Amino acid sequence: MAIQKDGPNGAYIGKVGSVYGYVLHGQNIIRGARKPSTKKPTPAMLLNRAKMKVASSFSTMLVPCLRYGYRALAPKGSRVGAVQLAQSHIFKECLGIDEEGKPYVNPEKVRVFRGSLNPPKDYSVWRVDNSLHFKWGYEPIRGSQTYRVNIVVYDIDHAFVFKIAEEDVHKGEYSMLCDLLAYKKGPLHVYMGVVDAYTEELSDSVYVGAVE
């Protein structure tokens, strides 16, 4: 069933007989039903599919973080959602190819938050028993008295910790218990960003480092 819009000469969305109608980038599109390809996929096609699978799997694990971190780029009513924008960033900018020719996510390139505020600088993280300790620098600017630190910690393909507005960014240090340290399957990848607790504006995230 299709839905007619804007009168008899308007666009329709859905299936009518053997054709489909939809709107793409403001244009009315009508096409026939797609048929499965009988051609053998090329190595480039197989690699692209593998990349899409890796990016999708990584994004799925971090959905709550990405929905929060990309919300300003995908306001309500946007054609593309926050998680889809993050997945596109991961697919286009964060994938590498290992020695076996398989794609993987490079954690150092991932941005789990996106925004216009200045991010922390001169940052570091280290482990003491089951705690993570952070240090960073931040120069006070007008209006920054409400700025706080966001933190994401994850073990790829396993689990994550997400902390919102944990500490005043001007304090420059913070410590937190992290249960992931007790049962992680690999190194923990750590990110920080800044949020204005009053306006909810964000900075881009920074990759603080990996913790073994």
Helices and strands as residue ranges (DSSP letters): E 2-4, E 12-16, E 19-24, E 27-32, H 43-61, H 63-69, G 71-73, H 82-93, E 95-97, E 103-105, G 107-109, E 121-128, E 131-137, G 144-146, E 147-155, E 159-163, G 169-171, E 173-177, H 180-183, E 188-196, E 206-211
